[in-house]
């Protein structure tokens, strides 16, 4: 059964071009488990004209825009008034307005019925700029069995790109200071896909996962890594941020403030098997209950 009368849903997001990230798989899982008649419109694979026509032809009860391409290419404007349903934009990234295409994005003022942000600091900023209600709604992760494969074992691992310049330097500098882990980066598109496919085994089998988002100052914000690490059954050594324990309590993640604390936690969970495995299980169970995408879609419908 569909949720509260919402039967036809379009999700606009890069789910066809990149189907393997745990949140992308989770979104598809949530759409299926919610009982929607749904369609995915990939804004990367389709021109804005084709994407708009796909939405208009399907005439959904609800459009959820999950890529900033919808803002930058003004996709919401192109379908407004041509469908009977509502439009929601869900910002799962976090960017200060000075580091993004903000002046272009806000040309979509008045287009959306609801904005969802993965941080609480910018709610008023976005509400004022887009003339509509805003609410906080973070990432989630696919719900699946934990995967153990000793071929993917690491004492401690960080998977992610190396980003330099401006506000990105803070994470780069912190990771460099911690140092006691293997840094895995994907230099090309195919390599990224393989890492995403291997990620369940990497995260669960390894002793610990370094879990640091590109920003840890905004209230409630963490990147998808924060949810993957828990949802795939990893032991997360996590940079503390405002509101973090409201999302995952301290028995699900090992929070730290300084590089020295992070190194100590890496060593502790490397040498304490029972505590490590207990944290992995608690994190996985907490994600399954509170951070699945069927629940996220229920939350969106309730907000609307």
Rosetta blueprint (number, residue, H / E / L):
1 X L
2 X L
3 X E
4 X L
5 X L
6 X E
7 X L
8 X E
9 X E
10 X E
11 X E
12 X E
13 X L
14 X L
15 X L
16 X L
17 X L
18 X L
19 X L
20 X L
21 X L
22 X H
23 X H
24 X H
25 X H
26 X H
27 X H
28 X H
29 X H
30 X H
31 X H
32 X H
33 X H
34 X L
35 X L
36 X L
37 X E
38 X E
39 X E
40 X E
41 X E
42 X L
43 X L
44 X L
45 X L
46 X L
47 X L
48 X H
49 X H
50 X H
51 X H
52 X H
53 X H
54 X H
55 X H
56 X H
57 X H
58 X H
59 X L
60 X L
61 X L
62 X E
63 X E
64 X E
65 X E
66 X L
67 X L
68 X L
69 X H
70 X H
71 X H
72 X H
73 X L
74 X L
75 X H
76 X H
77 X H
78 X H
79 X H
80 X L
81 X L
82 X L
83 X L
84 X L
85 X L
86 X E
87 X E
88 X E
89 X E
90 X E
91 X E
92 X L
93 X L
94 X L
95 X L
96 X L
97 X H
98 X H
99 X H
100 X L
101 X L
102 X H
103 X H
104 X H
105 X H
106 X H
107 X H
108 X H
109 X L
110 X L
111 X L
112 X L
113 X L
114 X E
115 X E
116 X E
117 X E
118 X L
119 X L
120 X L
121 X L
122 X L
123 X H
124 X H
125 X H
126 X H
127 X H
128 X H
129 X H
130 X H
131 X L
132 X L
133 X L
134 X E
135 X E
136 X E
137 X L
138 X L
139 X L
140 X L
141 X L
142 X L
143 X L
144 X L
145 X L
146 X L
147 X L
148 X L
149 X L
150 X H
151 X H
152 X H
153 X L
154 X L
155 X L
156 X E
157 X E
158 X E
159 X E
160 X L
161 X L
162 X L
163 X L
164 X L
165 X L
166 X H
167 X H
168 X H
169 X H
170 X H
171 X H
172 X H
173 X H
174 X H
175 X H
176 X H
177 X H
178 X H
179 X L
180 X L
181 X L
182 X E
183 X E
184 X E
185 X L
186 X L
187 X L
188 X L
189 X H
190 X H
191 X H
192 X H
193 X H
194 X H
195 X H
196 X H
197 X H
198 X H
199 X H
200 X H
201 X H
202 X H
203 X H
204 X H
205 X H
206 X L
207 X L
208 X E
209 X E
210 X E
211 X E
212 X L
213 X L
214 X L
215 X L
216 X L
217 X L
218 X L
219 X L
220 X L
221 X L
222 X L
223 X L
224 X H
225 X H
226 X H
227 X H
228 X H
229 X H
230 X H
231 X H
232 X L
233 X L
234 X L
235 X L
236 X E
237 X E
238 X E
239 X E
240 X L
241 X L
242 X L
243 X L
244 X H
245 X H
246 X H
247 X H
248 X L
249 X L
250 X L
251 X L
252 X L
253 X L
254 X E
255 X E
256 X E
257 X L
258 X L
259 X H
260 X H
261 X H
262 X H
263 X H
264 X H
265 X H
266 X H
267 X H
268 X H
269 X H
270 X H
271 X H
272 X L
273 X H
274 X H
275 X H
276 X H
277 X H
278 X H
279 X H
280 X H
281 X H
282 X H
283 X H
284 X H
285 X H
286 X H
287 X H
288 X H
289 X H
290 X H
291 X L
292 X L
293 X H
294 X H
295 X H
296 X H
297 X H
298 X H
299 X H
300 X H
301 X H
302 X H
303 X H
304 X L
